[in-house]
């Protein structure tokens, strides 16, 4: 039996973690897993091919707004009863016992393995930059659960969650009222029709698996970012440009991205704009972890010029 270690997070992010709270979370966790054996790996590949070839998978896009409204409403209703932040964690984090870590397919055994592993990587990166900014914006924030964790680390910052779903704002508003927090706020924001009145100048902005929902319709959002001059942009998103088609799992990842209509050519667009001197790409890094079917959190860090 293997266990997720501090070195797994540091080696894959390329960062040395110094925040005591995060260090304690990682070192005290007991996220256990095993690598798949040959028979399990064959079953995994078969399930992947069936998903690609036989199953009707929901495609990302504007038409799914009702699904997200309903999903965040379910989380909120459960949280209202329990007042336990665990009930604000999206249900997709608990769907599968198969995950990815260190470029390997693994079988997990720990409760909420996917969420905790994911949060270690997200927090390690964001905490490396957070101290330089007073305002932090999460675009596509869902129930706000990432923002709430960041506030536990740095309660002296101002956090703003943006999402197109009304139920997202309701979740954040209820959470902040419940725990008497005045530094976390929620704003409705549509990726397809950005509100230029929302001022993000010199702030830290980030997205976590939310840009994936806009496919190739990201021009309006990038224009908004460039015009409003955030201090730094950090993305954890499915980026097909980093995948290797000569690798079987990467090849299947790309096919899955396409079938689900996930984020397409975002990095390619950023690279074109960098050549035009409109922005600077600071980091593009595969973090080598993910869920059952996708490595969905490649790290991109950039800033407008």
Secondary structure, DSSP 8 states (H G I E B T S, - for coil): -EE--HHHHHHHHT-----HHHHHHHHH---EEEE--HHHHHHHHHHHHHHHHTS-----SGGGHHHHHHHHHHHHHHHHHH--GGGGS-GGGGS-SEEEETTEEEEE-STTHHHHHHHHHHHHHHHHHHTT-SEEEEET-TTSHHHHHHHHH-TTSEEEEEES-HHHHHHHHHHHHHTT-SSEEEEE--TTS--TTS--TT-EEEEES-GGGGTT--HHHHHHHHHHT-SEEEEEE--GGG--TTSHHHHHHHHHHHHHT---SHHHHHHHHHHTTSEEEEEEE---EE-SS----EEEEEEE-
